[in-house]
């Protein structure tokens, strides 16, 4: 899961990686061990995003405002005069 702790321990002191030993399929066991051993990334058109909680940033707000005003001005200058 996005933002999940890999080193959290249950009441018996076991981590999620410890539970992979109970998987009988060796390919699946290896895949889980690799996924739990270190942070991994998945493909995204915006770049490589780590699997961690997303924090607010000003770039997305500025990008939204720029795109909003670009569309607004295009609407007022290009589309409206043509009607």
PDB file of N, CA, C and O in Angstrom, chain B, residues numbered from 101:
ATOM      1  N   UNK B 101       0.837  -1.185   0.000  1.00  0.00           N
ATOM      2  CA  UNK B 101       0.000   0.000   0.000  1.00  0.00           C
ATOM      3  C   UNK B 101       0.873   1.237   0.000  1.00  0.00           C
ATOM      4  O   UNK B 101       2.022   1.214   0.441  1.00  0.00           O
ATOM      5  N   UNK B 102       0.321   2.276  -0.486  1.00  0.00           N
ATOM      6  CA  UNK B 102       1.054   3.526  -0.540  1.00  0.00           C
ATOM      7  C   UNK B 102       1.203   4.081   0.876  1.00  0.00           C
ATOM      8  O   UNK B 102       0.215   4.321   1.569  1.00  0.00           O
ATOM      9  N   UNK B 103       2.447   4.281   1.289  1.00  0.00           N
ATOM     10  CA  UNK B 103       2.710   4.824   2.600  1.00  0.00           C
ATOM     11  C   UNK B 103       2.757   3.800   3.713  1.00  0.00           C
ATOM     12  O   UNK B 103       2.884   4.182   4.876  1.00  0.00           O
ATOM     13  N   UNK B 104       2.659   2.518   3.409  1.00  0.00           N
ATOM     14  CA  UNK B 104       2.674   1.487   4.446  1.00  0.00           C
ATOM     15  C   UNK B 104       4.084   1.310   4.993  1.00  0.00           C
ATOM     16  O   UNK B 104       5.068   1.469   4.270  1.00  0.00           O
ATOM     17  N   UNK B 105       4.171   0.981   6.270  1.00  0.00           N
ATOM     18  CA  UNK B 105       5.460   0.742   6.916  1.00  0.00           C
ATOM     19  C   UNK B 105       5.934  -0.674   6.598  1.00  0.00           C
ATOM     20  O   UNK B 105       5.172  -1.632   6.732  1.00  0.00           O
ATOM     21  N   UNK B 106       7.182  -0.805   6.179  1.00  0.00           N
ATOM     22  CA  UNK B 106       7.734  -2.116   5.874  1.00  0.00           C
ATOM     23  C   UNK B 106       8.311  -2.792   7.118  1.00  0.00           C
ATOM     24  O   UNK B 106       8.452  -4.015   7.158  1.00  0.00           O
ATOM     25  N   UNK B 107       8.643  -1.993   8.128  1.00  0.00           N
ATOM     26  CA  UNK B 107       9.301  -2.541   9.311  1.00  0.00           C
ATOM     27  C   UNK B 107       8.391  -2.603  10.526  1.00  0.00           C
ATOM     28  O   UNK B 107       8.876  -2.791  11.641  1.00  0.00           O
ATOM     29  N   UNK B 108       7.095  -2.451  10.343  1.00  0.00           N
ATOM     30  CA  UNK B 108       6.162  -2.525  11.465  1.00  0.00           C
ATOM     31  C   UNK B 108       6.150  -3.954  11.995  1.00  0.00           C
ATOM     32  O   UNK B 108       6.296  -4.909  11.233  1.00  0.00           O
ATOM     33  N   UNK B 109       5.977  -4.089  13.282  1.00  0.00           N
ATOM     34  CA  UNK B 109       5.984  -5.419  13.909  1.00  0.00           C
ATOM     35  C   UNK B 109       4.638  -5.685  14.567  1.00  0.00           C
ATOM     36  O   UNK B 109       4.000  -4.782  15.107  1.00  0.00           O
ATOM     37  N   UNK B 110       4.223  -6.946  14.509  1.00  0.00           N
ATOM     38  CA  UNK B 110       2.969  -7.325  15.162  1.00  0.00           C
ATOM     39  C   UNK B 110       3.232  -7.678  16.627  1.00  0.00           C
ATOM     40  O   UNK B 110       4.328  -7.444  17.138  1.00  0.00           O
ATOM     41  N   UNK B 111       2.235  -8.234  17.295  1.00  0.00           N
ATOM     42  CA  UNK B 111       2.375  -8.541  18.730  1.00  0.00           C
ATOM     43  C   UNK B 111       3.425  -9.616  18.997  1.00  0.00           C
ATOM     44  O   UNK B 111       3.934  -9.716  20.114  1.00  0.00           O
ATOM     45  N   UNK B 112       3.756 -10.422  17.985  1.00  0.00           N
ATOM     46  CA  UNK B 112       4.782 -11.457  18.132  1.00  0.00           C
ATOM     47  C   UNK B 112       6.159 -10.969  17.698  1.00  0.00           C
ATOM     48  O   UNK B 112       7.136 -11.713  17.779  1.00  0.00           O
ATOM     49  N   UNK B 113       6.241  -9.726  17.240  1.00  0.00           N
ATOM     50  CA  UNK B 113       7.523  -9.160  16.823  1.00  0.00           C
ATOM     51  C   UNK B 113       7.918  -9.499  15.398  1.00  0.00           C
ATOM     52  O   UNK B 113       9.086  -9.364  15.033  1.00  0.00           O
ATOM     53  N   UNK B 114       6.967  -9.935  14.589  1.00  0.00           N
ATOM     54  CA  UNK B 114       7.265 -10.315  13.202  1.00  0.00           C
ATOM     55  C   UNK B 114       6.940  -9.172  12.253  1.00  0.00           C
ATOM     56  O   UNK B 114       5.972  -8.439  12.456  1.00  0.00           O
ATOM     57  N   UNK B 115       7.753  -9.029  11.218  1.00  0.00           N
ATOM     58  CA  UNK B 115       7.543  -8.012  10.180  1.00  0.00           C
ATOM     59  C   UNK B 115       6.793  -8.651   9.006  1.00  0.00           C
ATOM     60  O   UNK B 115       6.684  -9.876   8.950  1.00  0.00           O
ATOM     61  N   UNK B 116       6.281  -7.857   8.078  1.00  0.00           N
ATOM     62  CA  UNK B 116       5.629  -8.436   6.899  1.00  0.00           C
ATOM     63  C   UNK B 116       6.558  -9.352   6.110  1.00  0.00           C
ATOM     64  O   UNK B 116       6.104 -10.342   5.536  1.00  0.00           O
ATOM     65  N   UNK B 117       7.850  -9.038   6.072  1.00  0.00           N
ATOM     66  CA  UNK B 117       8.800  -9.900   5.357  1.00  0.00           C
ATOM     67  C   UNK B 117       8.905 -11.275   6.008  1.00  0.00           C
ATOM     68  O   UNK B 117       9.153 -12.270   5.328  1.00  0.00           O
ATOM     69  N   UNK B 118       8.715 -11.329   7.324  1.00  0.00           N
ATOM     70  CA  UNK B 118       8.758 -12.629   8.013  1.00  0.00           C
ATOM     71  C   UNK B 118       7.594 -13.522   7.595  1.00  0.00           C
ATOM     72  O   UNK B 118       7.735 -14.744   7.560  1.00  0.00           O
ATOM     73  N   UNK B 119       6.474 -12.937   7.286  1.00  0.00           N
ATOM     74  CA  UNK B 119       5.306 -13.718   6.878  1.00  0.00           C
ATOM     75  C   UNK B 119       5.444 -14.288   5.463  1.00  0.00           C
ATOM     76  O   UNK B 119       4.698 -15.195   5.093  1.00  0.00           O
ATOM     77  N   UNK B 120       6.377 -13.777   4.676  1.00  0.00           N
ATOM     78  CA  UNK B 120       6.558 -14.322   3.331  1.00  0.00           C
ATOM     79  C   UNK B 120       7.113 -15.738   3.367  1.00  0.00           C
ATOM     80  O   UNK B 120       6.997 -16.468   2.382  1.00  0.00           O
ATOM     81  N   UNK B 121       7.711 -16.139   4.480  1.00  0.00           N
ATOM     82  CA  UNK B 121       8.236 -17.508   4.590  1.00  0.00           C
ATOM     83  C   UNK B 121       7.123 -18.545   4.566  1.00  0.00           C
ATOM     84  O   UNK B 121       7.385 -19.718   4.299  1.00  0.00           O
ATOM     85  N   UNK B 122       5.891 -18.140   4.838  1.00  0.00           N
ATOM     86  CA  UNK B 122       4.760 -19.061   4.838  1.00  0.00           C
ATOM     87  C   UNK B 122       4.195 -19.310   3.440  1.00  0.00           C
ATOM     88  O   UNK B 122       3.345 -20.183   3.268  1.00  0.00           O
ATOM     89  N   UNK B 123       4.656 -18.551   2.434  1.00  0.00           N
ATOM     90  CA  UNK B 123       4.164 -18.712   1.062  1.00  0.00           C
ATOM     91  C   UNK B 123       4.853 -19.920   0.436  1.00  0.00           C
ATOM     92  O   UNK B 123       6.077 -20.046   0.489  1.00  0.00           O
ATOM     93  N   UNK B 124       4.058 -20.803  -0.157  1.00  0.00           N
ATOM     94  CA  UNK B 124       4.637 -22.028  -0.720  1.00  0.00           C
ATOM     95  C   UNK B 124       5.200 -21.825  -2.128  1.00  0.00           C
ATOM     96  O   UNK B 124       6.156 -22.502  -2.506  1.00  0.00           O
ATOM     97  N   UNK B 125       4.629 -20.911  -2.909  1.00  0.00           N
ATOM     98  CA  UNK B 125       5.099 -20.672  -4.279  1.00  0.00           C
ATOM     99  C   UNK B 125       6.398 -19.864  -4.218  1.00  0.00           C
ATOM    100  O   UNK B 125       6.411 -18.743  -3.711  1.00  0.00           O
ATOM    101  N   UNK B 126       7.497 -20.441  -4.740  1.00  0.00           N
ATOM    102  CA  UNK B 126       8.810 -19.798  -4.616  1.00  0.00           C
ATOM    103  C   UNK B 126       8.901 -18.500  -5.413  1.00  0.00           C
ATOM    104  O   UNK B 126       9.565 -17.558  -4.982  1.00  0.00           O
ATOM    105  N   UNK B 127       8.246 -18.439  -6.561  1.00  0.00           N
ATOM    106  CA  UNK B 127       8.290 -17.217  -7.378  1.00  0.00           C
ATOM    107  C   UNK B 127       7.553 -16.086  -6.667  1.00  0.00           C
ATOM    108  O   UNK B 127       8.039 -14.956  -6.612  1.00  0.00           O
ATOM    109  N   UNK B 128       6.394 -16.395  -6.131  1.00  0.00           N
ATOM    110  CA  UNK B 128       5.613 -15.399  -5.400  1.00  0.00           C
ATOM    111  C   UNK B 128       6.339 -14.973  -4.123  1.00  0.00           C
ATOM    112  O   UNK B 128       6.334 -13.793  -3.771  1.00  0.00           O
ATOM    113  N   UNK B 129       6.951 -15.916  -3.441  1.00  0.00           N
ATOM    114  CA  UNK B 129       7.704 -15.610  -2.220  1.00  0.00           C
ATOM    115  C   UNK B 129       8.851 -14.648  -2.531  1.00  0.00           C
ATOM    116  O   UNK B 129       9.073 -13.682  -1.801  1.00  0.00           O
ATOM    117  N   UNK B 130       9.574 -14.916  -3.613  1.00  0.00           N
ATOM    118  CA  UNK B 130      10.696 -14.055  -4.002  1.00  0.00           C
ATOM    119  C   UNK B 130      10.202 -12.661  -4.373  1.00  0.00           C
ATOM    120  O   UNK B 130      10.845 -11.667  -4.035  1.00  0.00           O
ATOM    121  N   UNK B 131       9.068 -12.578  -5.063  1.00  0.00           N
ATOM    122  CA  UNK B 131       8.513 -11.277  -5.456  1.00  0.00           C
ATOM    123  C   UNK B 131       8.121 -10.457  -4.231  1.00  0.00           C
ATOM    124  O   UNK B 131       8.393  -9.258  -4.171  1.00  0.00           O
ATOM    125  N   UNK B 132       7.481 -11.102  -3.251  1.00  0.00           N
ATOM    126  CA  UNK B 132       7.105 -10.393  -2.029  1.00  0.00           C
ATOM    127  C   UNK B 132       8.334  -9.948  -1.239  1.00  0.00           C
ATOM    128  O   UNK B 132       8.376  -8.825  -0.737  1.00  0.00           O
ATOM    129  N   UNK B 133       9.327 -10.819  -1.128  1.00  0.00           N
ATOM    130  CA  UNK B 133      10.549 -10.456  -0.399  1.00  0.00           C
ATOM    131  C   UNK B 133      11.228  -9.254  -1.048  1.00  0.00           C
ATOM    132  O   UNK B 133      11.683  -8.345  -0.353  1.00  0.00           O
ATOM    133  N   UNK B 134      11.299  -9.248  -2.382  1.00  0.00           N
ATOM    134  CA  UNK B 134      11.914  -8.113  -3.079  1.00  0.00           C
ATOM    135  C   UNK B 134      11.114  -6.833  -2.874  1.00  0.00           C
ATOM    136  O   UNK B 134      11.696  -5.764  -2.688  1.00  0.00           O
ATOM    137  N   UNK B 135       9.791  -6.928  -2.904  1.00  0.00           N
ATOM    138  CA  UNK B 135       8.949  -5.742  -2.739  1.00  0.00           C
ATOM    139  C   UNK B 135       9.043  -5.186  -1.325  1.00  0.00           C
ATOM    140  O   UNK B 135       8.981  -3.972  -1.131  1.00  0.00           O
ATOM    141  N   UNK B 136       9.191  -6.056  -0.344  1.00  0.00           N
ATOM    142  CA  UNK B 136       9.238  -5.613   1.047  1.00  0.00           C
ATOM    143  C   UNK B 136      10.644  -5.236   1.512  1.00  0.00           C
ATOM    144  O   UNK B 136      10.795  -4.604   2.558  1.00  0.00           O
ATOM    145  N   UNK B 137      11.669  -5.611   0.755  1.00  0.00           N
ATOM    146  CA  UNK B 137      13.032  -5.358   1.214  1.00  0.00           C
ATOM    147  C   UNK B 137      13.431  -3.891   1.122  1.00  0.00           C
ATOM    148  O   UNK B 137      14.149  -3.393   1.989  1.00  0.00           O
ATOM    149  N   UNK B 138      12.978  -3.196   0.089  1.00  0.00           N
ATOM    150  CA  UNK B 138      13.357  -1.788  -0.062  1.00  0.00           C
ATOM    151  C   UNK B 138      12.236  -1.038  -0.773  1.00  0.00           C
ATOM    152  O   UNK B 138      11.394  -1.660  -1.421  1.00  0.00           O
ATOM    153  N   UNK B 139      12.213   0.295  -0.659  1.00  0.00           N
ATOM    154  CA  UNK B 139      11.187   1.071  -1.367  1.00  0.00           C
ATOM    155  C   UNK B 139      11.294   0.846  -2.872  1.00  0.00           C
ATOM    156  O   UNK B 139      12.397   0.729  -3.406  1.00  0.00           O
ATOM    157  N   UNK B 140      10.170   0.785  -3.546  1.00  0.00           N
ATOM    158  CA  UNK B 140      10.170   0.580  -4.982  1.00  0.00           C
ATOM    159  C   UNK B 140       9.265   1.603  -5.634  1.00  0.00           C
ATOM    160  O   UNK B 140       8.457   2.252  -4.969  1.00  0.00           O
ATOM    161  N   UNK B 141       9.405   1.739  -6.914  1.00  0.00           N
ATOM    162  CA  UNK B 141       8.703   2.760  -7.673  1.00  0.00           C
ATOM    163  C   UNK B 141       7.890   2.101  -8.773  1.00  0.00           C
ATOM    164  O   UNK B 141       8.203   0.998  -9.220  1.00  0.00           O
ATOM    165  N   UNK B 142       6.839   2.792  -9.203  1.00  0.00           N
ATOM    166  CA  UNK B 142       6.044   2.278 -10.311  1.00  0.00           C
ATOM    167  C   UNK B 142       6.006   3.325 -11.413  1.00  0.00           C
ATOM    168  O   UNK B 142       6.207   4.512 -11.157  1.00  0.00           O
ATOM    169  N   UNK B 143       5.750   2.888 -12.627  1.00  0.00           N
ATOM    170  CA  UNK B 143       5.745   3.796 -13.761  1.00  0.00           C
ATOM    171  C   UNK B 143       4.610   4.795 -13.690  1.00  0.00           C
ATOM    172  O   UNK B 143       3.486   4.451 -13.324  1.00  0.00           O
ATOM    173  N   UNK B 144       4.905   6.005 -14.035  1.00  0.00           N
ATOM    174  CA  UNK B 144       3.913   7.068 -14.006  1.00  0.00           C
ATOM    175  C   UNK B 144       4.339   8.119 -15.015  1.00  0.00           C
ATOM    176  O   UNK B 144       5.531   8.408 -15.116  1.00  0.00           O
ATOM    177  N   UNK B 145       3.411   8.704 -15.768  1.00  0.00           N
ATOM    178  CA  UNK B 145       3.814   9.729 -16.739  1.00  0.00           C
ATOM    179  C   UNK B 145       4.411  10.969 -16.089  1.00  0.00           C
ATOM    180  O   UNK B 145       5.081  11.749 -16.766  1.00  0.00           O
ATOM    181  N   UNK B 146       4.188  11.170 -14.801  1.00  0.00           N
ATOM    182  CA  UNK B 146       4.748  12.331 -14.115  1.00  0.00           C
ATOM    183  C   UNK B 146       6.142  12.060 -13.562  1.00  0.00           C
ATOM    184  O   UNK B 146       6.760  12.962 -12.996  1.00  0.00           O
ATOM    185  N   UNK B 147       6.636  10.874 -13.708  1.00  0.00           N
ATOM    186  CA  UNK B 147       7.959  10.541 -13.193  1.00  0.00           C
ATOM    187  C   UNK B 147       7.890   9.390 -12.228  1.00  0.00           C
ATOM    188  O   UNK B 147       6.853   8.745 -12.077  1.00  0.00           O
ATOM    189  N   UNK B 148       8.993   9.141 -11.583  1.00  0.00           N
ATOM    190  CA  UNK B 148       9.061   8.033 -10.624  1.00  0.00           C
ATOM    191  C   UNK B 148       8.589   8.523  -9.273  1.00  0.00           C
ATOM    192  O   UNK B 148       9.263   9.318  -8.617  1.00  0.00           O
ATOM    193  N   UNK B 149       7.440   8.048  -8.864  1.00  0.00           N
ATOM    194  CA  UNK B 149       6.861   8.470  -7.593  1.00  0.00           C
ATOM    195  C   UNK B 149       7.118   7.415  -6.528  1.00  0.00           C
ATOM    196  O   UNK B 149       6.801   6.246  -6.745  1.00  0.00           O
ATOM    197  N   UNK B 150       7.674   7.786  -5.397  1.00  0.00           N
ATOM    198  CA  UNK B 150       7.882   6.798  -4.340  1.00  0.00           C
ATOM    199  C   UNK B 150       6.559   6.427  -3.684  1.00  0.00           C
ATOM    200  O   UNK B 150       5.616   7.219  -3.674  1.00  0.00           O
ATOM    201  N   UNK B 151       6.499   5.246  -3.150  1.00  0.00           N
ATOM    202  CA  UNK B 151       5.299   4.799  -2.463  1.00  0.00           C
ATOM    203  C   UNK B 151       5.330   5.315  -1.032  1.00  0.00           C
ATOM    204  O   UNK B 151       5.690   4.594  -0.102  1.00  0.00           O
ATOM    205  N   UNK B 152       4.954   6.552  -0.877  1.00  0.00           N
ATOM    206  CA  UNK B 152       4.907   7.200   0.425  1.00  0.00           C
ATOM    207  C   UNK B 152       3.755   8.183   0.418  1.00  0.00           C
ATOM    208  O   UNK B 152       3.252   8.526  -0.652  1.00  0.00           O
ATOM    209  N   UNK B 153       3.323   8.644   1.571  1.00  0.00           N
ATOM    210  CA  UNK B 153       2.221   9.603   1.600  1.00  0.00           C
ATOM    211  C   UNK B 153       2.550  10.855   0.797  1.00  0.00           C
ATOM    212  O   UNK B 153       3.677  11.349   0.823  1.00  0.00           O
ATOM    213  N   UNK B 154       1.557  11.352   0.092  1.00  0.00           N
ATOM    214  CA  UNK B 154       1.745  12.537  -0.735  1.00  0.00           C
ATOM    215  C   UNK B 154       1.569  13.770   0.135  1.00  0.00           C
ATOM    216  O   UNK B 154       0.595  13.876   0.879  1.00  0.00           O
ATOM    217  N   UNK B 155       2.508  14.700   0.044  1.00  0.00           N
ATOM    218  CA  UNK B 155       2.403  15.943   0.797  1.00  0.00           C
ATOM    219  C   UNK B 155       2.032  17.077  -0.157  1.00  0.00           C
ATOM    220  O   UNK B 155       2.283  16.997  -1.360  1.00  0.00           O
ATOM    221  N   UNK B 156       1.442  18.117   0.385  1.00  0.00           N
ATOM    222  CA  UNK B 156       1.052  19.257  -0.437  1.00  0.00           C
ATOM    223  C   UNK B 156       2.290  20.007  -0.902  1.00  0.00           C
ATOM    224  O   UNK B 156       3.292  20.090  -0.192  1.00  0.00           O
ATOM    225  N   UNK B 157       2.197  20.547  -2.106  1.00  0.00           N
ATOM    226  CA  UNK B 157       3.268  21.402  -2.592  1.00  0.00           C
ATOM    227  C   UNK B 157       2.657  22.546  -3.394  1.00  0.00           C
ATOM    228  O   UNK B 157       1.505  22.466  -3.821  1.00  0.00           O
ATOM    229  N   UNK B 158       3.415  23.583  -3.592  1.00  0.00           N
ATOM    230  CA  UNK B 158       2.914  24.759  -4.288  1.00  0.00           C
ATOM    231  C   UNK B 158       2.968  24.604  -5.799  1.00  0.00           C
ATOM    232  O   UNK B 158       2.252  25.305  -6.514  1.00  0.00           O
ATOM    233  N   UNK B 159       3.799  23.703  -6.296  1.00  0.00           N
ATOM    234  CA  UNK B 159       3.917  23.536  -7.749  1.00  0.00           C
ATOM    235  C   UNK B 159       2.607  23.112  -8.383  1.00  0.00           C
ATOM    236  O   UNK B 159       2.242  23.623  -9.442  1.00  0.00           O
ATOM    237  N   UNK B 160       1.897  22.195  -7.762  1.00  0.00           N
ATOM    238  CA  UNK B 160       0.643  21.733  -8.359  1.00  0.00           C
ATOM    239  C   UNK B 160      -0.407  22.843  -8.345  1.00  0.00           C
ATOM    240  O   UNK B 160      -1.190  22.961  -9.288  1.00  0.00           O
ATOM    241  N   UNK B 161      -0.434  23.655  -7.293  1.00  0.00           N
ATOM    242  CA  UNK B 161      -1.381  24.769  -7.241  1.00  0.00           C
ATOM    243  C   UNK B 161      -1.044  25.819  -8.300  1.00  0.00           C
ATOM    244  O   UNK B 161      -1.943  26.355  -8.947  1.00  0.00           O
ATOM    245  N   UNK B 162       0.230  26.112  -8.478  1.00  0.00           N
ATOM    246  CA  UNK B 162       0.650  27.088  -9.498  1.00  0.00           C
ATOM    247  C   UNK B 162       0.341  26.548 -10.889  1.00  0.00           C
ATOM    248  O   UNK B 162      -0.146  27.287 -11.744  1.00  0.00           O
ATOM    249  N   UNK B 163       0.619  25.273 -11.123  1.00  0.00           N
ATOM    250  CA  UNK B 163       0.313  24.676 -12.428  1.00  0.00           C
ATOM    251  C   UNK B 163      -1.177  24.723 -12.713  1.00  0.00           C
ATOM    252  O   UNK B 163      -1.585  25.022 -13.835  1.00  0.00           O
ATOM    253  N   UNK B 164      -1.998  24.430 -11.704  1.00  0.00           N
ATOM    254  CA  UNK B 164      -3.439  24.496 -11.879  1.00  0.00           C
ATOM    255  C   UNK B 164      -3.873  25.915 -12.253  1.00  0.00           C
ATOM    256  O   UNK B 164      -4.676  26.091 -13.169  1.00  0.00           O
ATOM    257  N   UNK B 165      -3.353  26.924 -11.556  1.00  0.00           N
ATOM    258  CA  UNK B 165      -3.723  28.312 -11.840  1.00  0.00           C
ATOM    259  C   UNK B 165      -3.297  28.727 -13.241  1.00  0.00           C
ATOM    260  O   UNK B 165      -4.056  29.391 -13.947  1.00  0.00           O
ATOM    261  N   UNK B 166      -2.095  28.345 -13.650  1.00  0.00           N
ATOM    262  CA  UNK B 166      -1.615  28.690 -14.998  1.00  0.00           C
ATOM    263  C   UNK B 166      -2.514  28.064 -16.049  1.00  0.00           C
ATOM    264  O   UNK B 166      -2.924  28.745 -16.989  1.00  0.00           O
ATOM    265  N   UNK B 167      -2.828  26.792 -15.912  1.00  0.00           N
ATOM    266  CA  UNK B 167      -3.691  26.125 -16.886  1.00  0.00           C
ATOM    267  C   UNK B 167      -5.101  26.703 -16.879  1.00  0.00           C
ATOM    268  O   UNK B 167      -5.717  26.857 -17.934  1.00  0.00           O
ATOM    269  N   UNK B 168      -5.612  27.022 -15.696  1.00  0.00           N
ATOM    270  CA  UNK B 168      -6.944  27.603 -15.592  1.00  0.00           C
ATOM    271  C   UNK B 168      -7.016  28.936 -16.328  1.00  0.00           C
ATOM    272  O   UNK B 168      -7.938  29.164 -17.111  1.00  0.00           O
ATOM    273  N   UNK B 169      -6.044  29.821 -16.079  1.00  0.00           N
ATOM    274  CA  UNK B 169      -6.057  31.130 -16.729  1.00  0.00           C
ATOM    275  C   UNK B 169      -5.771  31.030 -18.219  1.00  0.00           C
ATOM    276  O   UNK B 169      -6.291  31.833 -18.993  1.00  0.00           O
ATOM    277  N   UNK B 170      -4.963  30.072 -18.642  1.00  0.00           N
ATOM    278  CA  UNK B 170      -4.720  29.852 -20.066  1.00  0.00           C
ATOM    279  C   UNK B 170      -6.028  29.464 -20.773  1.00  0.00           C
ATOM    280  O   UNK B 170      -6.338  29.987 -21.844  1.00  0.00           O
ATOM    281  N   UNK B 171      -6.773  28.567 -20.181  1.00  0.00           N
ATOM    282  CA  UNK B 171      -8.051  28.150 -20.769  1.00  0.00           C
ATOM    283  C   UNK B 171      -9.050  29.295 -20.741  1.00  0.00           C
ATOM    284  O   UNK B 171      -9.795  29.486 -21.702  1.00  0.00           O
ATOM    285  N   UNK B 172      -9.079  30.059 -19.656  1.00  0.00           N
ATOM    286  CA  UNK B 172      -9.991  31.204 -19.549  1.00  0.00           C
ATOM    287  C   UNK B 172      -9.685  32.253 -20.615  1.00  0.00           C
ATOM    288  O   UNK B 172     -10.598  32.745 -21.279  1.00  0.00           O
ATOM    289  N   UNK B 173      -8.426  32.595 -20.781  1.00  0.00           N
ATOM    290  CA  UNK B 173      -8.057  33.601 -21.780  1.00  0.00           C
ATOM    291  C   UNK B 173      -8.326  33.085 -23.180  1.00  0.00           C
ATOM    292  O   UNK B 173      -8.787  33.840 -24.036  1.00  0.00           O
ATOM    293  N   UNK B 174      -8.050  31.819 -23.430  1.00  0.00           N
ATOM    294  CA  UNK B 174      -8.363  31.232 -24.736  1.00  0.00           C
ATOM    295  C   UNK B 174      -9.859  31.317 -25.003  1.00  0.00           C
ATOM    296  O   UNK B 174     -10.275  31.628 -26.119  1.00  0.00           O
ATOM    297  N   UNK B 175     -10.652  31.047 -24.006  1.00  0.00           N
ATOM    298  CA  UNK B 175     -12.110  31.134 -24.139  1.00  0.00           C
ATOM    299  C   UNK B 175     -12.541  32.562 -24.479  1.00  0.00           C
ATOM    300  O   UNK B 175     -13.371  32.766 -25.365  1.00  0.00           O
ATOM    301  N   UNK B 176     -11.985  33.536 -23.783  1.00  0.00           N
ATOM    302  CA  UNK B 176     -12.396  34.929 -23.977  1.00  0.00           C
ATOM    303  C   UNK B 176     -11.867  35.535 -25.276  1.00  0.00           C
ATOM    304  O   UNK B 176     -12.577  36.306 -25.923  1.00  0.00           O
ATOM    305  N   UNK B 177     -10.649  35.206 -25.665  1.00  0.00           N
ATOM    306  CA  UNK B 177     -10.013  35.837 -26.821  1.00  0.00           C
ATOM    307  C   UNK B 177     -10.312  35.108 -28.126  1.00  0.00           C
ATOM    308  O   UNK B 177     -10.528  35.753 -29.152  1.00  0.00           O
ATOM    309  N   UNK B 178     -10.328  33.812 -28.108  1.00  0.00           N
ATOM    310  CA  UNK B 178     -10.453  33.057 -29.350  1.00  0.00           C
ATOM    311  C   UNK B 178     -11.884  32.603 -29.616  1.00  0.00           C
ATOM    312  O   UNK B 178     -12.390  32.792 -30.722  1.00  0.00           O
ATOM    313  N   UNK B 179     -12.528  32.026 -28.652  1.00  0.00           N
ATOM    314  CA  UNK B 179     -13.824  31.404 -28.874  1.00  0.00           C
ATOM    315  C   UNK B 179     -14.961  32.406 -28.828  1.00  0.00           C
ATOM    316  O   UNK B 179     -15.818  32.387 -29.712  1.00  0.00           O
ATOM    317  N   UNK B 180     -15.004  33.284 -27.830  1.00  0.00           N
ATOM    318  CA  UNK B 180     -16.107  34.229 -27.671  1.00  0.00           C
ATOM    319  C   UNK B 180     -16.242  35.219 -28.832  1.00  0.00           C
ATOM    320  O   UNK B 180     -17.364  35.451 -29.282  1.00  0.00           O
ATOM    321  N   UNK B 181     -15.144  35.823 -29.346  1.00  0.00           N
ATOM    322  CA  UNK B 181     -15.306  36.760 -30.469  1.00  0.00           C
ATOM    323  C   UNK B 181     -15.839  36.091 -31.742  1.00  0.00           C
ATOM    324  O   UNK B 181     -16.409  36.765 -32.600  1.00  0.00           O
ATOM    325  N   UNK B 182     -15.666  34.821 -31.863  1.00  0.00           N
ATOM    326  CA  UNK B 182     -16.146  34.124 -33.060  1.00  0.00           C
ATOM    327  C   UNK B 182     -17.636  33.888 -33.083  1.00  0.00           C
ATOM    328  O   UNK B 182     -18.176  33.503 -34.120  1.00  0.00           O
ATOM    329  N   UNK B 183     -18.319  34.105 -31.976  1.00  0.00           N
ATOM    330  CA  UNK B 183     -19.764  33.847 -31.912  1.00  0.00           C
ATOM    331  C   UNK B 183     -20.552  34.948 -32.537  1.00  0.00           C
ATOM    332  O   UNK B 183     -21.782  34.888 -32.567  1.00  0.00           O
TER     333      UNK B 183
END
